[in-house]
């Protein structure tokens, strides 16, 4: 049985730009992996994986903190006793990103937040 393929969902310009940037930055961090993703997966899947890699590295997440903002939903929380996973922390970061008009897939969330806040003040 084969899986039916569907067209990529429409992306906002902000999301597409963030995903394109994730591929560019991802290639500087893990060129072998990003190029393999692009060769083996649909573009959107490869770009989202690149975002995940970039965010994990840029946020300096520990191995047990496996949930960067691109991998959580706004209201998610850690299960009791599993606060070390960082889901609540990433969800809070995602809320801040979205409130500033930053894509959930931006490869460098803290830099993007800093820039957006600087632009708000100016």
RAMO-V201552 format. One record per pair of residues at least 4 apart in sequence whose C-alpha atoms are under 8 Angstrom apart, sorted by the first residue. I is the first residue (numbers start at 1). J is the second residue. D is the distance in whole Angstrom. If there is no record, write none. Layout:
i->I j->J d->D
i->I j->J d->D
This chain:
i->8 j->44 d->7
i->11 j->15 d->6
i->11 j->16 d->6
i->12 j->16 d->6
i->13 j->17 d->6
i->14 j->18 d->6
i->14 j->102 d->7
i->14 j->103 d->6
i->15 j->19 d->6
i->15 j->103 d->5
i->15 j->104 d->8
i->15 j->105 d->7
i->15 j->106 d->8
i->16 j->20 d->6
i->17 j->21 d->6
i->18 j->22 d->6
i->18 j->103 d->6
i->18 j->105 d->6
i->18 j->106 d->5
i->18 j->107 d->7
i->19 j->23 d->6
i->19 j->44 d->8
i->19 j->47 d->5
i->19 j->48 d->7
i->19 j->50 d->8
i->19 j->51 d->7
i->19 j->105 d->6
i->19 j->106 d->7
i->19 j->107 d->8
i->20 j->24 d->6
i->20 j->47 d->7
i->21 j->25 d->6
i->21 j->106 d->7
i->21 j->107 d->7
i->22 j->26 d->6
i->22 j->47 d->7
i->22 j->48 d->8
i->22 j->50 d->6
i->22 j->51 d->5
i->22 j->54 d->7
i->22 j->105 d->8
i->22 j->106 d->7
i->22 j->107 d->5
i->23 j->27 d->6
i->23 j->34 d->7
i->23 j->47 d->6
i->23 j->50 d->6
i->23 j->51 d->7
i->24 j->28 d->7
i->25 j->29 d->6
i->25 j->54 d->7
i->25 j->107 d->7
i->26 j->30 d->6
i->26 j->31 d->7
i->26 j->34 d->6
i->26 j->50 d->6
i->26 j->51 d->7
i->26 j->53 d->7
i->26 j->54 d->6
i->27 j->31 d->4
i->27 j->32 d->8
i->27 j->33 d->8
i->27 j->34 d->6
i->27 j->35 d->7
i->29 j->54 d->8
i->30 j->34 d->6
i->31 j->35 d->6
i->32 j->36 d->6
i->33 j->37 d->6
i->34 j->38 d->6
i->34 j->46 d->7
i->34 j->50 d->6
i->35 j->39 d->6
i->36 j->40 d->6
i->37 j->41 d->6
i->37 j->46 d->5
i->37 j->49 d->8
i->38 j->42 d->7
i->38 j->43 d->6
i->38 j->46 d->5
i->38 j->47 d->8
i->41 j->45 d->6
i->41 j->46 d->6
i->42 j->46 d->6
i->43 j->47 d->6
i->44 j->48 d->6
i->45 j->49 d->6
i->46 j->50 d->6
i->47 j->51 d->6
i->48 j->52 d->6
i->48 j->70 d->8
i->48 j->105 d->7
i->49 j->53 d->6
i->50 j->54 d->6
i->50 j->107 d->8
i->51 j->55 d->6
i->51 j->70 d->7
i->51 j->105 d->6
i->51 j->106 d->7
i->51 j->107 d->5
i->52 j->56 d->6
i->52 j->68 d->7
i->52 j->70 d->6
i->52 j->71 d->7
i->52 j->105 d->8
i->52 j->107 d->8
i->53 j->57 d->6
i->54 j->58 d->6
i->54 j->107 d->5
i->54 j->108 d->7
i->55 j->59 d->6
i->55 j->68 d->6
i->55 j->69 d->8
i->55 j->70 d->8
i->55 j->106 d->8
i->55 j->107 d->5
i->55 j->108 d->6
i->55 j->109 d->7
i->56 j->60 d->6
i->56 j->61 d->5
i->56 j->66 d->8
i->56 j->67 d->8
i->56 j->68 d->6
i->57 j->61 d->7
i->58 j->107 d->8
i->58 j->108 d->6
i->58 j->109 d->8
i->59 j->68 d->8
i->59 j->108 d->8
i->59 j->109 d->8
i->59 j->110 d->8
i->61 j->65 d->6
i->61 j->66 d->7
i->61 j->68 d->8
i->62 j->66 d->7
i->64 j->84 d->7
i->64 j->85 d->6
i->65 j->84 d->7
i->65 j->85 d->4
i->65 j->86 d->5
i->65 j->87 d->8
i->66 j->85 d->7
i->66 j->86 d->8
i->67 j->71 d->6
i->67 j->72 d->7
i->67 j->85 d->7
i->67 j->86 d->7
i->67 j->87 d->6
i->67 j->90 d->7
i->68 j->72 d->7
i->68 j->87 d->8
i->68 j->90 d->6
i->69 j->73 d->8
i->69 j->90 d->5
i->69 j->91 d->6
i->69 j->93 d->6
i->69 j->94 d->5
i->69 j->104 d->6
i->69 j->105 d->8
i->70 j->94 d->8
i->70 j->104 d->5
i->70 j->105 d->5
i->72 j->76 d->7
i->72 j->87 d->7
i->72 j->90 d->7
i->72 j->91 d->6
i->72 j->94 d->8
i->73 j->91 d->6
i->73 j->94 d->8
i->74 j->91 d->5
i->74 j->92 d->7
i->74 j->94 d->6
i->74 j->95 d->6
i->75 j->91 d->6
i->76 j->87 d->7
i->76 j->88 d->6
i->76 j->91 d->6
i->77 j->87 d->6
i->77 j->88 d->4
i->77 j->91 d->7
i->78 j->82 d->6
i->78 j->83 d->5
i->78 j->85 d->7
i->78 j->86 d->7
i->78 j->87 d->5
i->78 j->88 d->6
i->79 j->83 d->7
i->83 j->87 d->7
i->83 j->88 d->8
i->86 j->90 d->6
i->87 j->91 d->6
i->88 j->92 d->6
i->89 j->93 d->6
i->90 j->94 d->6
i->91 j->95 d->6
i->92 j->96 d->6
i->93 j->97 d->6
i->94 j->98 d->6
i->94 j->104 d->6
i->95 j->99 d->6
i->96 j->100 d->6
i->96 j->113 d->8
i->97 j->101 d->6
i->97 j->102 d->5
i->97 j->103 d->7
i->97 j->104 d->7
i->97 j->109 d->7
i->97 j->113 d->6
i->98 j->102 d->5
i->98 j->103 d->6
i->98 j->104 d->7
i->100 j->113 d->7
i->100 j->116 d->6
i->100 j->117 d->8
i->102 j->106 d->7
i->102 j->112 d->7
i->102 j->113 d->8
i->106 j->112 d->7
i->108 j->112 d->6
i->109 j->113 d->6
i->110 j->114 d->6
i->111 j->115 d->6
i->112 j->116 d->6
i->113 j->117 d->6
i->114 j->118 d->6
i->115 j->119 d->6
i->116 j->120 d->6
i->117 j->121 d->6
i->118 j->122 d->6
